[in-house]
């Protein structure tokens, strides 16, 4: 019932050439808001982690993300950056070493997904799983 009233009032205002946007006529159309860069910086400094900031002040956190300020705002937080990972090179020997820790192929696939897939794609799966019992 409420949606019908809203629709009918909109249609009436449209037909009468009455401006439909009167409720926000004094507001600026741009994305100006309370959360500026200095305020986001001050808010972020209250917290030790990004998660804590996100839980305690989600609006300021989201504004920092949307406006590209997250790195600047979280510069004081230690340990939020990912460590650079060394790419692992899966050789036949390393795949065999991982497979020896498992009793079945399904266990190998579940526990060590990447070496399993590398062995499968390179045709090493039978070699890696040679120590496993044959399924009858």
Backbone as a chain_set.jsonl record, in Angstrom:
{"seq": "XXXXXXXXXXXXXXXXXXXXXXXXXXXXXXXXXXXXXXXXXXXXXXXXXXXXXXXXXXXXXXXXXXXXXXXXXXXXXXXXXXXXXXXXXXXXXXXXXXXXXXXXXXXXXXXXXXXXXXXXXXXXXXXXXXXXXXXX", "coords": {"N": [[0.82, -1.193, 0.0], [1.947, 1.215, 0.799], [3.943, 1.566, -1.129], [2.408, 1.991, -3.395], [1.27, 4.448, -2.794], [3.531, 6.069, -2.803], [4.343, 5.793, -5.452], [2.11, 6.877, -6.777], [2.147, 9.515, -5.824], [4.536, 10.37, -6.902], [3.975, 10.204, -9.633], [1.896, 12.065, -9.822], [3.271, 14.414, -9.117], [5.048, 14.512, -11.215], [3.381, 14.831, -13.42], [2.285, 17.301, -12.864], [4.327, 18.985, -13.262], [5.835, 19.642, -11.095], [8.78, 20.018, -9.2], [10.465, 17.026, -8.56], [12.597, 16.516, -6.977], [12.77, 17.908, -4.557], [13.371, 17.348, -1.919], [16.102, 17.087, -1.633], [17.221, 19.393, -2.542], [18.895, 21.339, -1.478], [21.254, 20.054, -1.007], [24.577, 19.24, -1.982], [25.555, 17.8, -5.099], [27.916, 16.497, -5.425], [30.306, 14.174, -3.936], [30.696, 15.013, -1.213], [31.457, 14.729, 2.184], [31.453, 13.987, 5.702], [33.776, 12.561, 6.306], [36.925, 13.297, 5.778], [40.324, 13.281, 4.499], [42.177, 14.056, 6.638], [40.54, 13.527, 8.9], [40.023, 10.791, 8.601], [42.621, 9.813, 8.878], [43.127, 10.524, 11.548], [41.179, 8.994, 12.811], [41.969, 6.388, 12.136], [44.378, 6.178, 13.499], [43.66, 5.574, 16.049], [43.487, 2.876, 16.313], [44.981, -0.411, 16.425], [45.077, -2.41, 14.507], [43.974, -3.133, 11.139], [41.631, -4.629, 11.008], [40.472, -4.15, 13.499], [39.941, -1.414, 13.27], [38.11, -1.507, 11.144], [35.976, -2.925, 12.32], [35.274, -1.244, 14.466], [34.84, 1.339, 13.424], [33.246, 1.352, 10.831], [32.3, 3.014, 8.752], [34.151, 5.119, 8.345], [36.333, 3.553, 7.647], [35.436, 2.363, 5.257], [35.112, 4.647, 3.672], [37.782, 5.428, 3.47], [38.777, 3.324, 1.928], [37.229, 3.576, -0.44], [38.05, 6.065, -1.38], [40.72, 5.756, -1.828], [42.582, 6.053, 0.239], [43.527, 4.204, 2.006], [46.126, 3.043, 2.305], [47.641, 5.264, 3.106], [46.317, 5.894, 5.494], [46.762, 3.661, 7.062], [49.456, 3.508, 7.519], [50.798, 3.61, 9.921], [50.286, 1.207, 11.109], [51.698, -1.787, 12.021], [52.761, -4.709, 10.438], [50.635, -5.31, 8.714], [51.133, -5.615, 6.072], [51.622, -7.907, 3.425], [53.932, -10.56, 3.483], [56.626, -10.948, 1.245], [56.399, -13.611, -0.896], [58.281, -16.476, -1.646], [58.437, -17.959, -4.721], [57.368, -21.272, -5.093], [58.964, -23.999, -6.489], [57.852, -26.764, -7.976], [59.213, -29.742, -8.228], [59.77, -33.075, -9.54], [60.936, -34.617, -7.527], [60.276, -33.183, -5.18], [57.494, -33.372, -5.257], [57.168, -36.138, -4.961], [58.199, -36.407, -2.394], [56.241, -35.034, -0.886], [54.023, -36.635, -1.456], [54.694, -39.017, -0.208], [53.949, -38.681, 2.392], [51.363, -39.373, 2.542], [48.649, -41.784, 2.458], [46.735, -42.422, 0.569], [45.592, -41.473, -2.739], [43.541, -39.602, -2.71], [43.894, -38.399, -0.237], [46.384, -37.238, -0.651], [45.695, -35.383, -2.641], [43.928, -33.772, -1.193], [45.417, -32.795, 1.047], [47.799, -31.753, -0.043], [47.423, -29.841, -2.352], [48.599, -28.25, -4.48], [51.141, -29.559, -5.182], [50.009, -31.991, -5.958], [48.39, -31.294, -8.172], [50.371, -30.314, -9.885], [51.885, -32.632, -10.291], [49.943, -34.2, -11.544], [49.394, -32.726, -13.902], [51.888, -32.822, -15.157], [52.186, -35.488, -15.613], [53.277, -37.088, -13.62], [51.927, -38.36, -11.633], [51.428, -41.14, -11.246], [54.017, -41.996, -10.674], [54.576, -40.549, -8.344], [52.676, -41.603, -6.636], [53.34, -44.248, -6.356], [54.101, -45.702, -4.088], [51.774, -46.029, -2.729], [49.042, -48.154, -1.86], [47.466, -50.409, -4.19], [44.216, -49.922, -5.524], [41.63, -52.201, -5.354]], "CA": [[0.0, 0.0, 0.0], [2.832, 2.368, 0.88], [4.626, 1.757, -2.411], [1.446, 2.567, -4.336], [1.152, 5.871, -2.469], [4.746, 6.737, -3.261], [4.298, 5.836, -6.912], [1.084, 7.808, -7.237], [2.589, 10.884, -5.55], [5.575, 10.68, -7.879], [3.319, 10.422, -10.927], [1.181, 13.345, -9.737], [4.226, 15.516, -9.153], [5.622, 14.529, -12.556], [2.385, 15.38, -14.343], [2.015, 18.706, -12.555], [5.587, 19.693, -13.5], [6.398, 20.044, -9.802], [10.085, 19.348, -9.092], [10.396, 15.828, -7.72], [13.806, 16.413, -6.169], [12.775, 19.009, -3.593], [13.885, 16.911, -0.62], [17.559, 17.206, -1.572], [17.588, 20.522, -3.386], [19.957, 22.119, -0.848], [22.458, 19.246, -0.873], [25.421, 19.234, -3.173], [25.503, 16.536, -5.819], [29.211, 15.834, -5.311], [30.433, 13.227, -2.831], [31.261, 15.654, -0.029], [30.921, 14.132, 3.399], [32.161, 14.276, 6.939], [35.076, 11.891, 6.371], [37.993, 13.823, 4.935], [41.581, 12.57, 4.74], [42.694, 14.249, 8.004], [39.687, 12.838, 9.872], [40.266, 9.346, 8.467], [43.936, 9.553, 9.479], [42.977, 10.602, 13.007], [40.371, 7.843, 13.245], [42.76, 5.166, 11.975], [45.447, 6.145, 14.502], [43.103, 5.074, 17.313], [43.426, 1.415, 16.284], [46.263, -1.094, 16.206], [44.988, -3.251, 13.311], [42.936, -2.744, 10.185], [40.393, -5.306, 11.389], [39.916, -3.423, 14.64], [39.402, -0.173, 12.723], [36.93, -1.837, 10.344], [34.881, -3.298, 13.219], [34.882, -0.143, 15.345], [34.396, 2.502, 12.661], [33.154, 0.845, 9.455], [32.043, 4.055, 7.75], [35.419, 5.781, 8.013], [37.162, 2.556, 6.962], [34.936, 2.226, 3.889], [35.438, 5.885, 2.954], [39.212, 5.376, 3.161], [38.939, 2.389, 0.806], [36.608, 4.134, -1.644], [38.773, 7.241, -1.853], [42.114, 5.416, -2.073], [43.409, 6.538, 1.336], [43.779, 3.122, 2.959], [47.567, 2.896, 2.543], [48.069, 6.415, 3.905], [45.714, 5.835, 6.83], [47.262, 2.512, 7.827], [50.923, 3.492, 7.492], [51.297, 3.412, 11.288], [49.992, -0.159, 11.536], [52.815, -2.681, 11.727], [52.424, -6.1, 10.183], [49.481, -5.559, 7.863], [51.586, -5.904, 4.716], [51.943, -9.309, 3.168], [55.344, -10.868, 3.263], [56.865, -11.399, -0.118], [56.526, -15.062, -0.91], [59.221, -17.048, -2.601], [57.688, -18.925, -5.513], [57.785, -22.66, -4.895], [59.143, -24.739, -7.734], [57.51, -28.157, -7.705], [59.93, -30.709, -9.055], [59.324, -34.45, -9.331], [61.422, -35.07, -6.218], [59.486, -32.532, -4.129], [56.147, -33.952, -5.307], [57.277, -37.478, -4.36], [58.391, -36.184, -0.955], [54.931, -34.692, -0.313], [53.123, -37.782, -1.613], [55.071, -40.067, 0.744], [53.294, -38.405, 3.666], [49.951, -39.747, 2.414], [48.362, -43.196, 2.218], [45.857, -42.55, -0.599], [45.636, -40.345, -3.673], [42.578, -38.593, -2.262], [44.541, -37.677, 0.862], [47.419, -36.423, -1.291], [45.009, -34.276, -3.308], [43.327, -32.895, -0.19], [46.428, -32.16, 1.904], [48.827, -31.059, -0.824], [46.733, -29.586, -3.616], [49.485, -27.761, -5.542], [52.007, -30.604, -5.745], [49.165, -32.994, -6.617], [48.024, -30.784, -9.496], [51.596, -30.247, -10.695], [52.201, -34.014, -10.677], [48.914, -34.65, -12.487], [49.574, -32.038, -15.183], [53.147, -33.244, -15.777], [52.183, -36.933, -15.809], [54.078, -37.724, -12.579], [51.057, -38.826, -10.548], [51.676, -42.567, -10.995], [55.338, -42.112, -10.046], [54.469, -40.021, -6.976], [51.785, -42.445, -5.83], [53.754, -45.65, -6.509], [54.186, -46.341, -2.772], [50.423, -46.222, -2.202], [48.464, -49.451, -2.22], [46.579, -50.445, -5.352], [42.795, -50.074, -5.218], [41.138, -53.396, -6.045]], "C": [[0.868, 1.262, 0.0], [3.525, 2.629, -0.455], [3.69, 2.343, -3.463], [1.273, 4.061, -4.084], [2.357, 6.65, -2.973], [4.741, 6.869, -4.779], [3.287, 6.866, -7.397], [1.497, 9.254, -6.964], [3.681, 11.304, -6.527], [4.953, 11.004, -9.232], [2.582, 11.754, -10.93], [2.148, 14.516, -9.83], [4.864, 15.635, -10.538], [4.66, 15.183, -13.545], [2.145, 16.865, -14.106], [3.246, 19.589, -12.76], [6.172, 20.26, -12.21], [7.741, 19.349, -9.647], [10.041, 18.185, -8.103], [11.567, 15.738, -6.759], [13.876, 17.508, -5.11], [13.396, 18.617, -2.265], [15.391, 17.053, -0.517], [18.061, 18.397, -2.373], [18.758, 21.323, -2.81], [21.26, 21.343, -0.699], [23.269, 19.295, -2.159], [25.39, 17.848, -3.807], [26.83, 15.791, -5.695], [29.261, 14.978, -4.054], [31.151, 13.864, -1.639], [30.657, 14.975, 1.189], [31.787, 14.518, 4.576], [33.587, 13.746, 6.904], [36.036, 12.436, 5.324], [39.265, 13.041, 5.256], [42.134, 12.818, 6.145], [41.856, 13.539, 9.071], [39.868, 11.326, 9.806], [41.614, 8.968, 9.071], [43.843, 9.548, 11.0], [42.201, 9.407, 13.541], [41.185, 6.555, 13.185], [43.845, 5.053, 13.038], [44.963, 5.65, 15.857], [43.218, 3.556, 17.425], [44.783, 0.815, 15.941], [46.259, -1.954, 14.954], [43.904, -2.722, 12.388], [41.605, -3.379, 10.537], [39.697, -4.576, 12.53], [39.279, -2.111, 14.174], [38.113, -0.446, 11.954], [35.741, -2.18, 11.228], [34.363, -2.105, 14.027], [34.327, 1.066, 14.595], [34.271, 2.134, 11.181], [32.956, 1.925, 8.395], [33.342, 4.751, 7.352], [36.347, 4.829, 7.263], [36.746, 2.429, 5.495], [35.235, 3.473, 3.062], [36.917, 5.905, 2.561], [39.486, 4.437, 1.99], [38.438, 3.024, -0.488], [37.41, 5.293, -2.233], [40.267, 6.998, -2.043], [43.07, 5.885, -0.992], [43.86, 5.434, 2.267], [45.263, 2.972, 3.284], [48.079, 4.045, 3.406], [47.564, 6.307, 5.342], [46.292, 4.709, 7.682], [48.781, 2.422, 7.827], [51.51, 3.229, 8.871], [51.108, 1.981, 11.779], [51.12, -1.078, 11.08], [52.266, -4.075, 11.46], [51.203, -6.334, 9.331], [49.883, -5.885, 6.437], [51.902, -7.386, 4.58], [53.439, -9.465, 2.994], [55.512, -11.312, 1.818], [57.128, -12.9, -0.091], [57.522, -15.485, -1.976], [58.444, -18.074, -3.416], [58.26, -20.333, -5.342], [57.867, -23.338, -6.254], [58.913, -26.208, -7.413], [58.202, -29.061, -8.715], [59.359, -32.093, -8.764], [59.723, -34.931, -7.941], [60.603, -34.467, -5.076], [58.064, -33.077, -4.098], [56.14, -35.346, -4.684], [57.409, -37.362, -2.845], [57.06, -35.854, -0.261], [53.988, -35.89, -0.359], [53.433, -38.889, -0.619], [54.435, -39.867, 2.114], [51.832, -38.855, 3.669], [49.812, -41.231, 2.111], [47.53, -43.415, 0.952], [45.988, -41.313, -1.478], [44.697, -39.226, -3.236], [43.166, -37.75, -1.128], [45.627, -36.744, 0.319], [46.795, -35.186, -1.934], [44.467, -33.274, -2.296], [44.379, -32.121, 0.61], [47.419, -31.302, 1.135], [48.298, -30.807, -2.237], [47.698, -29.197, -4.747], [50.448, -28.822, -6.058], [51.211, -31.701, -6.45], [48.832, -32.542, -8.04], [49.238, -30.699, -10.423], [51.979, -31.645, -11.191], [51.205, -34.528, -11.712], [49.133, -34.028, -13.866], [50.841, -32.479, -15.918], [53.226, -34.748, -16.001], [53.011, -37.685, -14.782], [53.229, -38.413, -11.523], [51.28, -40.298, -10.225], [53.027, -42.779, -10.31], [55.264, -41.662, -8.587], [53.67, -40.948, -6.069], [52.149, -43.925, -5.91], [53.796, -46.381, -5.168], [52.811, -46.64, -2.173], [49.877, -47.553, -2.682], [47.531, -49.344, -3.404], [45.143, -50.641, -4.884], [42.263, -51.238, -6.03], [39.677, -53.256, -6.349]], "O": [[0.576, 2.237, -0.692], [3.677, 3.78, -0.865], [4.125, 3.105, -4.326], [1.145, 4.847, -5.022], [2.221, 7.752, -3.505], [5.088, 7.917, -5.324], [3.567, 7.637, -8.315], [1.228, 10.133, -7.783], [3.743, 12.465, -6.932], [5.354, 11.961, -9.896], [2.629, 12.491, -11.915], [1.886, 15.493, -10.532], [5.183, 16.738, -10.982], [5.063, 15.98, -14.392], [1.836, 17.604, -15.041], [3.217, 20.786, -12.472], [6.916, 21.24, -12.236], [7.829, 18.159, -9.948], [9.63, 18.347, -6.954], [11.526, 14.951, -5.813], [14.968, 17.986, -4.803], [13.902, 19.481, -1.549], [15.917, 17.133, 0.593], [19.204, 18.404, -2.829], [19.529, 21.919, -3.562], [22.273, 21.918, -0.304], [22.728, 19.379, -3.261], [25.218, 16.844, -3.116], [26.863, 14.569, -5.846], [28.367, 15.048, -3.21], [32.113, 13.298, -1.12], [29.461, 14.682, 1.208], [32.738, 15.287, 4.443], [34.505, 14.394, 7.408], [35.967, 12.084, 4.146], [39.28, 12.231, 6.183], [42.535, 11.856, 6.8], [42.404, 13.009, 10.037], [39.867, 10.654, 10.837], [41.739, 7.92, 9.705], [44.407, 8.677, 11.662], [42.528, 8.87, 14.6], [41.097, 5.723, 14.088], [44.198, 3.945, 13.44], [45.778, 5.338, 16.726], [43.064, 3.005, 18.515], [45.612, 1.431, 15.272], [47.32, -2.211, 14.386], [43.029, -1.962, 12.804], [40.558, -2.749, 10.386], [38.478, -4.409, 12.521], [38.198, -1.745, 14.637], [37.137, 0.291, 12.09], [34.615, -1.779, 10.932], [33.159, -1.973, 14.244], [33.43, 1.743, 15.097], [35.092, 2.555, 10.367], [33.399, 1.763, 7.259], [33.605, 4.951, 6.167], [37.064, 5.244, 6.352], [37.593, 2.391, 4.603], [35.574, 3.369, 1.883], [37.269, 6.341, 1.465], [40.337, 4.727, 1.149], [39.132, 3.014, -1.505], [37.44, 5.475, -3.45], [41.006, 7.922, -2.381], [44.251, 6.096, -1.267], [44.536, 5.723, 3.255], [45.613, 2.789, 4.45], [48.862, 3.828, 4.331], [48.296, 6.595, 6.288], [46.304, 4.809, 8.908], [49.335, 1.359, 8.109], [52.607, 2.682, 8.979], [51.718, 1.589, 12.774], [51.45, -1.133, 9.896], [51.397, -4.555, 12.188], [50.758, -7.476, 9.227], [49.063, -6.382, 5.665], [52.389, -8.023, 5.514], [54.113, -8.604, 2.427], [54.641, -11.969, 1.25], [57.981, -13.382, 0.654], [57.582, -14.911, -3.063], [57.846, -18.981, -2.839], [59.469, -20.548, -5.435], [56.944, -23.251, -7.063], [59.683, -26.821, -6.673], [57.826, -29.13, -9.885], [58.556, -32.258, -7.846], [58.933, -35.581, -7.256], [60.274, -35.161, -4.113], [57.487, -33.229, -3.022], [55.209, -35.697, -3.96], [56.8, -38.133, -2.103], [56.794, -36.35, 0.834], [53.24, -36.132, 0.588], [52.533, -39.628, -0.222], [54.392, -40.802, 2.914], [51.145, -38.732, 4.683], [50.727, -41.859, 1.579], [47.613, -44.476, 0.332], [46.431, -40.254, -1.032], [45.019, -38.046, -3.374], [42.958, -36.538, -1.072], [45.77, -35.608, 0.773], [47.307, -34.076, -1.786], [44.538, -32.065, -2.517], [44.234, -30.917, 0.822], [47.831, -30.244, 1.61], [48.686, -31.484, -3.189], [47.623, -29.751, -5.844], [50.57, -28.98, -7.273], [51.683, -32.277, -7.431], [48.974, -33.309, -8.993], [49.13, -30.985, -11.615], [52.347, -31.824, -12.352], [51.591, -35.218, -12.655], [49.065, -34.722, -14.881], [50.871, -32.508, -17.148], [54.226, -35.239, -16.524], [53.417, -38.819, -15.04], [53.781, -39.001, -10.592], [51.319, -40.671, -9.053], [53.155, -43.655, -9.454], [55.821, -42.311, -7.702], [53.957, -41.063, -4.878], [51.329, -44.774, -5.56], [53.544, -47.585, -5.129], [52.698, -47.414, -1.223], [50.209, -48.02, -3.772], [46.881, -48.318, -3.605], [44.878, -51.421, -3.97], [42.419, -51.272, -7.251], [39.078, -54.162, -6.93]]}, "num_chains": 1, "name": "protein.A"}
